[in-house]
Amino acid sequence: MFQPPIKATNKRDRNKDANRASNAIKYAIHATYARREKYRSSQILAMN
């Protein structure tokens, strides 16, 4: 049986959904940045 997506009725719930999305994006950016930093630092260590 098809259920329509539950819409956030009040403003706070809508903001919570938006915050969750932006936090996911921020975390993805942070994860890629940290991975790149780790790779670069390991390269520098390998050079020495």
C-alpha angles and dihedrals in degrees: 000000000000116000119192114232111270108250119216103247103196129047096248093059091048089052090049090056091048091048091050090053094047091046090053090051092047091050092050091051091047092049094052091045093050091048091052091048091050090050093049094047091050089051091052090049090050091053094056 
